[in-house]
Amino acid sequence: MVALGAERAEEFGEDESDGELADEDVGGYDGGSGGAPPDGADGSGGGELTPAGQAGASAEPRRLPGNRLINFLQGSWRELQRVQWPDRRQVVQATGVVIGFVIVAGVFLGVADQIAGKVVNLILK
């Protein structure tokens, strides 16, 4: 019997084990090579709620707010450098498309307004 996920993986030419590995990588647990297991993976049952005061007690130490701001700005700059900015031709073309749609929408709404106005005047007479 073939699992549903395997059928979709075969349909798209993927190996079914890739999805399983991706699921494990999401939590940051590397399957026993020194990283901490996710909640419940150590056999303790998991699913317990932790009190608010203890949620970050065993996590990494608290960082200064200025450090978070600097990290955010550096990450934003890196993302902006990855963006594929359009060239002048693409900008002009996109602007033309937008202006064209605005004109079409304006004509449509103008005609609809004229027709609706005439219908209302006929009803009120």
Beta strands, then each sheet from edge to edge (+ up, - down):
end
